[in-house]
Amino acid sequence: MTRKLIRPQSHLFSSWITKFLIPALFSLFLIVAPALATEQSPVSIDGRLVFQVGKTEQFTARERADWINSRLRQIVLSQQPVEVVIQERNESPTIIVNEQYLLTVTQADAVENNTPQEQAEAWIMQLDTVLQQAQKERSIDFIRNALLLSAGILILAFACHRFLGWLWKRSRQEVLQRLPPSPDEADVDSSSSTALNLLFNFTLLAARMWVWVSVILYITNLLPFSRIWSYRLANQLIQTLTSPILTLGQSQYSVIYLLILIVLLLGLMILAGAATNLLRTRILQFTGIDRGAQEAVAVITKYTIIIVGAIVLLQVWGLDLSSLTILASALGVGIGFGFQDIAKNFGSGVILLFERPIQVGDFVQVGEIEGTVERIGGRSTLLRTLDQISIIVPNSRFLEDKVINWSYKNPVSRLRIPVGVAYGSDISAVKKALLDAAFEQTGILKIPTPTIFFVGFGDSSLNFVLMVWTAKPSEQYLVKSNLYFRIEELFRKYHIQIPFPQRDLHIRSGNLPLEVSPDLEATLRELSQNPSSSKKGKNL
């Protein structure tokens, strides 16, 4: 039974962040930043933004906006016909509504290089339209029609909610039916079907949430009372995000500033990773240098881009790095005590990249772990074992423990194949069988040539060692296994026996020191007189 493992596509997430999230937050910053820079406050009627006013010598922008909003609320509730005019007072245009003072337009209120007079003329047109609309929305007929429309939209939203569930369920069944059948009927909950179910459930939840959020926002904007609360909630949220929460030096930073800074730093890391991958795949592969050197250059380039880019980004952002001196000192103390292992592993990673005792692609053994080096990071090294299991090893282990690097400088390695044969075997046939088995294997080099050593006489065997060379040390276990299979076949062909431990039993002539039965005594004497039972023995 075979299962397919669906791996997460992290590059799709990175691409989504780069293409959508970062531009969206940057656009939001461009919208909020001018208001923060000019210190303006909004003037609204029933949750509809009319304009924004700035500060004067006597009042702040917030105080002016609160007073204007209070006057407009009284005018709307009075249900009197609206009359908006401009009068000149103290050489400044003043907006009068129903013969009552509303505000004096100053240069701080002007936008887009308008004069105060031009700005006042634009505002009276907006005020007239919005005030009449607000009085109309408080009529009985409008409220009744809005409630009926809201009820109809809710029924439509509920029907859409049920329809989306039916549509998603049917689509999921069609997709699952098109999947290849599982070889085992018990394997219904396979990885692919589970991933598809999660995907469909997530998209269904997102679609239903979008429908209900859209309906709620639309209904709350139908009636002036609900629109006011919706506007206050949104305005309070914006004020929370734009209010300073952190002060560094002479600069103050709000939540949205910090969020945008974090996203930009995340985008810098993604950009550094993309640039490193481009450097590795498009440039370094054609330079002719080995894989380990390519990985070292790529890693150093990545961290250089991140460090330099972060410094430049913080400077452009307006953050005075000198104000981080205390934070850097505290961080240094934390590294010295709490993060000493991380600092040790990071320093070990730098040494590994420059000294290069191990490189990407090397087959190494550290402790009881054997595997191929896949990646050397700043804190750890990734090893891929022969069982295709990824093991993350801290970099410090490669400097503190004994490390066997089968691929260091020269990947050609010699393998020892011990072989024992029975006494009396034809040594020439043994030598021929071992050499034939060695020369037939594809993973064994012909130069240097395989060599056989007669290493001695054992208790039960004649001991030989076959020395062979291979250029692929990561395949040494496969080479040894194939070689042992072929040696066993050739030994059978040449009638060469592989011995097992033997012991000879000799009984001295004369009476036995113990009283035994006549049958046992006769058997022991027969065994002692059989010369073919063994070549060596022990005296009792």
MARNU-288293 format. One record per residue (C-alpha): x, y, z. Coordinates in steps of 0.5 Angstrom, whole numbers, always signed. Example, Ala and Ser with C-alpha at 12.3 -4.5 7.8 and 13.67 -1.06 7.14 Angstrom:
BEGIN
ATOM | xx | yy | zz
ATOM | +25 | -9 | +16
ATOM | +27 | -2 | +14
END
This chain:
BEGIN
ATOM | xx | yy | zz
ATOM | +0 | +0 | +0
ATOM | +3 | +7 | -2
ATOM | +1 | +13 | +1
ATOM | +2 | +20 | -2
ATOM | +5 | +25 | +3
ATOM | +2 | +32 | +1
ATOM | +7 | +37 | +3
ATOM | +6 | +45 | +4
ATOM | +8 | +49 | -1
ATOM | +11 | +55 | +3
ATOM | +13 | +59 | -3
ATOM | +6 | +60 | -5
ATOM | +5 | +63 | +2
ATOM | +11 | +67 | +1
ATOM | +9 | +69 | -6
ATOM | +2 | +71 | -3
ATOM | +5 | +75 | +3
ATOM | +10 | +79 | -3
ATOM | +4 | +80 | -8
ATOM | -2 | +82 | -3
ATOM | -1 | +83 | +4
ATOM | +5 | +88 | +4
ATOM | +2 | +92 | -2
ATOM | -4 | +92 | +2
ATOM | -1 | +94 | +9
ATOM | +3 | +99 | +5
ATOM | -3 | +102 | +2
ATOM | -6 | +103 | +9
ATOM | +0 | +106 | +11
ATOM | +0 | +111 | +6
ATOM | -8 | +113 | +7
ATOM | -7 | +113 | +15
ATOM | +0 | +117 | +15
ATOM | -2 | +124 | +12
ATOM | -8 | +124 | +17
ATOM | -3 | +123 | +23
ATOM | +2 | +128 | +20
ATOM | -3 | +134 | +19
ATOM | -6 | +132 | +26
ATOM | -13 | +132 | +23
ATOM | -20 | +129 | +26
ATOM | -26 | +127 | +22
ATOM | -33 | +131 | +22
ATOM | -39 | +126 | +20
ATOM | -46 | +125 | +20
ATOM | -49 | +119 | +22
ATOM | -43 | +115 | +21
ATOM | -42 | +118 | +14
ATOM | -35 | +122 | +13
ATOM | -36 | +129 | +11
ATOM | -29 | +132 | +12
ATOM | -23 | +133 | +16
ATOM | -21 | +139 | +20
ATOM | -14 | +141 | +23
ATOM | -12 | +145 | +29
ATOM | -12 | +152 | +31
ATOM | -9 | +156 | +36
ATOM | -14 | +156 | +41
ATOM | -17 | +149 | +40
ATOM | -14 | +142 | +38
ATOM | -17 | +138 | +31
ATOM | -20 | +133 | +36
ATOM | -24 | +139 | +40
ATOM | -26 | +142 | +34
ATOM | -29 | +136 | +31
ATOM | -33 | +134 | +37
ATOM | -36 | +141 | +37
ATOM | -38 | +141 | +30
ATOM | -41 | +134 | +30
ATOM | -45 | +136 | +36
ATOM | -48 | +142 | +32
ATOM | -49 | +138 | +26
ATOM | -53 | +132 | +30
ATOM | -57 | +138 | +33
ATOM | -59 | +140 | +26
ATOM | -61 | +134 | +24
ATOM | -65 | +132 | +30
ATOM | -69 | +139 | +29
ATOM | -72 | +137 | +22
ATOM | -72 | +144 | +20
ATOM | -70 | +146 | +12
ATOM | -63 | +146 | +11
ATOM | -59 | +152 | +9
ATOM | -52 | +153 | +9
ATOM | -48 | +159 | +7
ATOM | -41 | +162 | +7
ATOM | -40 | +169 | +11
ATOM | -33 | +173 | +11
ATOM | -31 | +174 | +19
ATOM | -24 | +177 | +21
ATOM | -22 | +176 | +13
ATOM | -24 | +168 | +14
ATOM | -29 | +164 | +11
ATOM | -34 | +162 | +16
ATOM | -40 | +156 | +15
ATOM | -46 | +158 | +17
ATOM | -52 | +153 | +18
ATOM | -59 | +155 | +19
ATOM | -56 | +162 | +21
ATOM | -52 | +159 | +26
ATOM | -44 | +159 | +27
ATOM | -41 | +152 | +25
ATOM | -34 | +153 | +23
ATOM | -29 | +158 | +21
ATOM | -24 | +155 | +15
ATOM | -17 | +156 | +16
ATOM | -11 | +154 | +12
ATOM | -10 | +148 | +16
ATOM | -17 | +145 | +14
ATOM | -15 | +146 | +6
ATOM | -13 | +140 | +3
ATOM | -10 | +139 | -4
ATOM | -7 | +146 | -4
ATOM | -14 | +149 | -4
ATOM | -15 | +156 | -1
ATOM | -19 | +157 | +5
ATOM | -25 | +160 | +1
ATOM | -24 | +154 | -4
ATOM | -25 | +149 | +1
ATOM | -31 | +152 | +5
ATOM | -34 | +152 | -2
ATOM | -33 | +145 | -3
ATOM | -35 | +143 | +4
ATOM | -42 | +147 | +4
ATOM | -44 | +143 | -2
ATOM | -42 | +136 | +2
ATOM | -46 | +139 | +8
ATOM | -52 | +141 | +4
ATOM | -53 | +134 | +1
ATOM | -51 | +130 | +7
ATOM | -55 | +134 | +12
ATOM | -61 | +133 | +7
ATOM | -60 | +126 | +7
ATOM | -59 | +125 | +14
ATOM | -66 | +128 | +15
ATOM | -69 | +124 | +10
ATOM | -67 | +117 | +13
ATOM | -70 | +119 | +20
ATOM | -77 | +119 | +16
ATOM | -82 | +113 | +18
ATOM | -82 | +111 | +11
ATOM | -75 | +110 | +10
ATOM | -74 | +106 | +16
ATOM | -80 | +102 | +14
ATOM | -77 | +100 | +7
ATOM | -70 | +99 | +10
ATOM | -73 | +94 | +15
ATOM | -76 | +90 | +10
ATOM | -70 | +91 | +6
ATOM | -66 | +88 | +11
ATOM | -71 | +82 | +13
ATOM | -70 | +80 | +5
ATOM | -63 | +81 | +5
ATOM | -62 | +76 | +11
ATOM | -67 | +71 | +8
ATOM | -63 | +71 | +2
ATOM | -56 | +71 | +6
ATOM | -59 | +65 | +10
ATOM | -61 | +61 | +3
ATOM | -54 | +63 | +0
ATOM | -51 | +60 | +6
ATOM | -55 | +53 | +5
ATOM | -53 | +54 | -2
ATOM | -46 | +54 | -1
ATOM | -46 | +48 | +4
ATOM | -50 | +44 | -2
ATOM | -45 | +46 | -7
ATOM | -39 | +45 | -3
ATOM | -41 | +38 | -1
ATOM | -43 | +36 | -8
ATOM | -36 | +39 | -11
ATOM | -32 | +35 | -6
ATOM | -36 | +29 | -8
ATOM | -34 | +30 | -15
ATOM | -27 | +31 | -14
ATOM | -26 | +25 | -9
ATOM | -29 | +21 | -14
ATOM | -24 | +23 | -19
ATOM | -18 | +21 | -15
ATOM | -15 | +14 | -16
ATOM | -18 | +9 | -12
ATOM | -14 | +6 | -6
ATOM | -11 | -1 | -6
ATOM | -13 | -2 | +1
ATOM | -21 | +0 | +2
ATOM | -19 | +1 | +9
ATOM | -15 | +7 | +7
ATOM | -20 | +11 | +6
ATOM | -17 | +17 | +11
ATOM | -11 | +18 | +6
ATOM | -7 | +24 | +6
ATOM | -10 | +26 | +0
ATOM | -17 | +26 | +2
ATOM | -16 | +29 | +9
ATOM | -12 | +35 | +5
ATOM | -18 | +36 | +0
ATOM | -23 | +35 | +6
ATOM | -19 | +41 | +10
ATOM | -19 | +45 | +4
ATOM | -26 | +45 | +2
ATOM | -28 | +46 | +10
ATOM | -23 | +52 | +10
ATOM | -26 | +55 | +3
ATOM | -33 | +54 | +5
ATOM | -32 | +57 | +12
ATOM | -29 | +63 | +9
ATOM | -34 | +64 | +3
ATOM | -40 | +64 | +9
ATOM | -36 | +69 | +13
ATOM | -35 | +73 | +7
ATOM | -43 | +73 | +6
ATOM | -45 | +74 | +13
ATOM | -40 | +80 | +14
ATOM | -42 | +83 | +7
ATOM | -49 | +83 | +9
ATOM | -48 | +85 | +16
ATOM | -44 | +91 | +14
ATOM | -49 | +93 | +9
ATOM | -55 | +92 | +14
ATOM | -51 | +97 | +19
ATOM | -50 | +102 | +13
ATOM | -58 | +102 | +12
ATOM | -60 | +105 | +18
ATOM | -57 | +112 | +21
ATOM | -57 | +109 | +28
ATOM | -53 | +103 | +27
ATOM | -49 | +106 | +22
ATOM | -47 | +111 | +27
ATOM | -45 | +105 | +32
ATOM | -41 | +102 | +26
ATOM | -37 | +108 | +25
ATOM | -35 | +109 | +32
ATOM | -33 | +102 | +32
ATOM | -29 | +103 | +26
ATOM | -26 | +110 | +28
ATOM | -24 | +107 | +35
ATOM | -21 | +101 | +32
ATOM | -17 | +106 | +28
ATOM | -15 | +111 | +34
ATOM | -13 | +105 | +37
ATOM | -8 | +103 | +31
ATOM | -6 | +110 | +30
ATOM | -4 | +112 | +38
ATOM | +3 | +112 | +40
ATOM | +5 | +106 | +44
ATOM | +12 | +106 | +44
ATOM | +17 | +111 | +44
ATOM | +24 | +111 | +42
ATOM | +28 | +117 | +43
ATOM | +24 | +123 | +40
ATOM | +20 | +118 | +36
ATOM | +13 | +115 | +37
ATOM | +10 | +109 | +34
ATOM | +3 | +106 | +34
ATOM | +1 | +99 | +33
ATOM | +0 | +100 | +25
ATOM | +7 | +103 | +25
ATOM | +10 | +97 | +28
ATOM | +6 | +92 | +24
ATOM | +8 | +95 | +18
ATOM | +15 | +95 | +20
ATOM | +15 | +88 | +22
ATOM | +11 | +86 | +15
ATOM | +17 | +90 | +11
ATOM | +22 | +86 | +15
ATOM | +19 | +79 | +14
ATOM | +18 | +82 | +6
ATOM | +26 | +83 | +7
ATOM | +27 | +76 | +9
ATOM | +23 | +73 | +4
ATOM | +26 | +78 | -1
ATOM | +33 | +75 | +1
ATOM | +31 | +68 | +1
ATOM | +29 | +69 | -7
ATOM | +35 | +73 | -8
ATOM | +39 | +67 | -5
ATOM | +35 | +62 | -9
ATOM | +36 | +66 | -15
ATOM | +44 | +66 | -14
ATOM | +44 | +59 | -13
ATOM | +40 | +56 | -19
ATOM | +42 | +62 | -24
ATOM | +49 | +64 | -22
ATOM | +53 | +59 | -18
ATOM | +51 | +53 | -21
ATOM | +55 | +55 | -28
ATOM | +61 | +57 | -24
ATOM | +64 | +50 | -23
ATOM | +65 | +51 | -16
ATOM | +63 | +45 | -12
ATOM | +56 | +44 | -8
ATOM | +59 | +46 | -1
ATOM | +62 | +52 | -4
ATOM | +56 | +54 | -7
ATOM | +52 | +53 | -1
ATOM | +57 | +57 | +3
ATOM | +57 | +63 | -1
ATOM | +49 | +63 | -2
ATOM | +48 | +63 | +6
ATOM | +53 | +68 | +7
ATOM | +50 | +73 | +2
ATOM | +43 | +71 | +5
ATOM | +45 | +74 | +12
ATOM | +49 | +80 | +9
ATOM | +42 | +82 | +5
ATOM | +38 | +81 | +12
ATOM | +43 | +85 | +16
ATOM | +44 | +90 | +11
ATOM | +37 | +91 | +9
ATOM | +35 | +91 | +16
ATOM | +39 | +97 | +18
ATOM | +38 | +101 | +12
ATOM | +30 | +100 | +13
ATOM | +30 | +102 | +20
ATOM | +34 | +108 | +18
ATOM | +29 | +110 | +13
ATOM | +23 | +108 | +18
ATOM | +26 | +114 | +22
ATOM | +28 | +109 | +28
ATOM | +34 | +112 | +31
ATOM | +39 | +106 | +32
ATOM | +43 | +110 | +38
ATOM | +36 | +109 | +42
ATOM | +37 | +102 | +42
ATOM | +43 | +102 | +46
ATOM | +40 | +100 | +52
ATOM | +36 | +94 | +49
ATOM | +42 | +92 | +45
ATOM | +46 | +91 | +52
ATOM | +40 | +87 | +55
ATOM | +40 | +83 | +49
ATOM | +47 | +82 | +50
ATOM | +46 | +80 | +57
ATOM | +41 | +75 | +55
ATOM | +45 | +72 | +50
ATOM | +51 | +71 | +55
ATOM | +46 | +67 | +60
ATOM | +40 | +65 | +56
ATOM | +42 | +64 | +49
ATOM | +49 | +61 | +50
ATOM | +47 | +55 | +46
ATOM | +44 | +59 | +41
ATOM | +50 | +63 | +40
ATOM | +55 | +57 | +41
ATOM | +51 | +54 | +35
ATOM | +51 | +60 | +31
ATOM | +58 | +61 | +32
ATOM | +60 | +54 | +30
ATOM | +55 | +55 | +24
ATOM | +60 | +61 | +22
ATOM | +66 | +57 | +23
ATOM | +63 | +51 | +19
ATOM | +62 | +56 | +13
ATOM | +69 | +59 | +13
ATOM | +73 | +53 | +15
ATOM | +69 | +48 | +11
ATOM | +70 | +41 | +15
ATOM | +64 | +39 | +12
ATOM | +60 | +41 | +6
ATOM | +53 | +40 | +3
ATOM | +53 | +34 | -1
ATOM | +58 | +30 | +4
ATOM | +57 | +24 | +7
ATOM | +58 | +24 | +14
ATOM | +58 | +20 | +21
ATOM | +57 | +24 | +28
ATOM | +56 | +20 | +34
ATOM | +51 | +15 | +32
ATOM | +48 | +19 | +26
ATOM | +50 | +18 | +19
ATOM | +47 | +22 | +13
ATOM | +48 | +26 | +7
ATOM | +49 | +34 | +9
ATOM | +43 | +37 | +6
ATOM | +44 | +44 | +9
ATOM | +48 | +48 | +13
ATOM | +44 | +54 | +17
ATOM | +46 | +59 | +22
ATOM | +44 | +55 | +28
ATOM | +43 | +47 | +25
ATOM | +45 | +43 | +20
ATOM | +40 | +38 | +16
ATOM | +42 | +31 | +15
ATOM | +39 | +26 | +11
ATOM | +40 | +19 | +13
ATOM | +40 | +13 | +8
ATOM | +33 | +12 | +11
ATOM | +31 | +18 | +8
ATOM | +30 | +21 | +15
ATOM | +31 | +29 | +16
ATOM | +35 | +30 | +22
ATOM | +37 | +37 | +25
ATOM | +44 | +37 | +28
ATOM | +46 | +43 | +32
ATOM | +52 | +46 | +29
ATOM | +56 | +45 | +35
ATOM | +56 | +38 | +35
ATOM | +61 | +38 | +29
ATOM | +66 | +42 | +33
ATOM | +66 | +38 | +39
ATOM | +64 | +31 | +37
ATOM | +68 | +26 | +33
ATOM | +66 | +27 | +26
ATOM | +67 | +22 | +20
ATOM | +67 | +25 | +13
ATOM | +67 | +20 | +8
ATOM | +67 | +25 | +3
ATOM | +72 | +30 | +5
ATOM | +77 | +33 | -1
ATOM | +77 | +26 | -4
ATOM | +70 | +22 | -4
ATOM | +74 | +15 | -6
ATOM | +74 | +11 | +0
ATOM | +76 | +3 | +2
ATOM | +71 | -2 | +4
ATOM | +73 | -8 | +8
ATOM | +70 | -14 | +7
ATOM | +72 | -20 | +12
ATOM | +71 | -27 | +10
ATOM | +72 | -34 | +13
ATOM | +73 | -41 | +10
ATOM | +74 | -48 | +13
ATOM | +80 | -51 | +14
ATOM | +82 | -55 | +8
ATOM | +79 | -50 | +3
ATOM | +83 | -49 | -4
ATOM | +86 | -42 | -2
ATOM | +87 | -41 | -10
ATOM | +79 | -42 | -11
ATOM | +78 | -37 | -5
ATOM | +82 | -32 | -8
ATOM | +79 | -33 | -15
ATOM | +72 | -33 | -12
ATOM | +73 | -26 | -8
ATOM | +76 | -22 | -14
ATOM | +71 | -25 | -19
ATOM | +65 | -22 | -14
ATOM | +69 | -16 | -13
ATOM | +70 | -14 | -21
ATOM | +63 | -16 | -22
ATOM | +60 | -10 | -18
ATOM | +58 | -4 | -21
ATOM | +59 | +0 | -15
ATOM | +67 | -2 | -14
ATOM | +72 | +2 | -17
ATOM | +77 | -2 | -22
ATOM | +83 | +3 | -20
ATOM | +85 | +2 | -15
ATOM | +84 | -5 | -16
ATOM | +81 | -10 | -11
ATOM | +86 | -13 | -6
ATOM | +86 | -20 | -2
ATOM | +89 | -20 | +5
ATOM | +90 | -27 | +8
ATOM | +90 | -24 | +16
ATOM | +91 | -31 | +20
ATOM | +89 | -38 | +22
ATOM | +83 | -37 | +26
ATOM | +80 | -42 | +31
ATOM | +75 | -45 | +26
ATOM | +77 | -42 | +20
ATOM | +82 | -39 | +15
ATOM | +81 | -31 | +15
ATOM | +81 | -27 | +9
ATOM | +80 | -19 | +8
ATOM | +77 | -17 | +1
ATOM | +79 | -9 | +0
ATOM | +75 | -6 | -5
ATOM | +74 | +2 | -7
ATOM | +68 | +6 | -8
ATOM | +67 | +13 | -10
ATOM | +60 | +13 | -7
ATOM | +61 | +12 | +0
ATOM | +53 | +14 | +2
ATOM | +52 | +7 | -2
ATOM | +57 | +3 | +2
ATOM | +52 | -1 | +5
ATOM | +49 | -3 | -2
ATOM | +55 | -5 | -4
ATOM | +57 | -9 | +1
ATOM | +50 | -13 | +1
ATOM | +51 | -14 | -6
ATOM | +58 | -17 | -5
ATOM | +56 | -21 | +0
ATOM | +51 | -24 | -4
ATOM | +55 | -26 | -10
ATOM | +61 | -29 | -5
ATOM | +56 | -34 | -3
ATOM | +54 | -36 | -10
ATOM | +61 | -37 | -12
ATOM | +63 | -40 | -6
ATOM | +57 | -45 | -7
ATOM | +60 | -46 | -14
ATOM | +67 | -47 | -12
ATOM | +65 | -52 | -6
ATOM | +68 | -47 | -1
ATOM | +65 | -48 | +6
ATOM | +64 | -43 | +11
ATOM | +66 | -46 | +18
ATOM | +62 | -46 | +24
ATOM | +65 | -46 | +31
ATOM | +68 | -53 | +33
ATOM | +71 | -56 | +39
ATOM | +75 | -63 | +39
ATOM | +74 | -68 | +45
ATOM | +79 | -72 | +47
ATOM | +79 | -78 | +53
ATOM | +85 | -81 | +56
ATOM | +86 | -88 | +56
ATOM | +85 | -92 | +62
ATOM | +79 | -92 | +67
ATOM | +75 | -86 | +68
ATOM | +75 | -82 | +74
ATOM | +68 | -83 | +75
ATOM | +63 | -88 | +75
ATOM | +59 | -89 | +69
ATOM | +55 | -94 | +65
ATOM | +58 | -99 | +60
ATOM | +54 | -96 | +54
ATOM | +56 | -89 | +56
ATOM | +64 | -91 | +57
ATOM | +64 | -95 | +50
ATOM | +61 | -89 | +46
ATOM | +66 | -84 | +49
ATOM | +71 | -89 | +47
ATOM | +69 | -89 | +40
ATOM | +68 | -81 | +40
ATOM | +76 | -81 | +42
ATOM | +78 | -86 | +37
ATOM | +75 | -82 | +31
ATOM | +80 | -78 | +28
ATOM | +76 | -74 | +23
ATOM | +72 | -71 | +28
ATOM | +76 | -65 | +29
ATOM | +83 | -63 | +28
ATOM | +85 | -60 | +35
ATOM | +82 | -61 | +42
ATOM | +83 | -61 | +50
ATOM | +85 | -66 | +55
ATOM | +81 | -67 | +60
END
